[in-house]
Amino acid sequence: MKVATLLLALALVLAPRPASAQTASPAAQALSACAVRSMSEEDNITLTTWLFMAIARHPSVSNLVSITDAQRLENTRKMGALINEILVESCAAETRAAFREGGMEAVYSSFGALGEHAMGALMQNPDVEAAVIQVGAYVDEQRLNALLQRAR
């Protein structure tokens, strides 16, 4: 059952947002695919760091980390440069097509795939995976199994 607990935890973290996945135009999907293909390992680190720093601003977790204004500004600049690189250089044709089909909403929605890609890479780290697996010690497997048996 520990594998099932891990899969449940991973699914909660990595689940794509159904609305964006179902409503994305073909051009927005092409932009998403191009953006993901264009990402280097360094780009993944920039994106993951930027996401972490953004999430760390939430009042419920901001007291758990210490990020200086200089660190935040530097990473925000790097992220801006990455967005420019993807939209204006690496995926210019796809950006134009997505904009023609769905305006800025289509361009913005394509970045959801980048977030999912970054989270996937983050979750593959053995230390992160071990931390996620630890939640299994606190899941009531007996109650969960009973619920799932009733669902059959």
Secondary structure as UniProt FT lines:
FT   HELIX           2..14
FT   HELIX           18..23
FT   HELIX           26..38
FT   HELIX           41..55
FT   TURN            56..57
FT   TURN            59..61
FT   HELIX           62..64
FT   HELIX           69..84
FT   HELIX           85..90
FT   HELIX           92..109
FT   HELIX           111..123
FT   HELIX           126..133
FT   HELIX           134..138
FT   HELIX           141..151
//
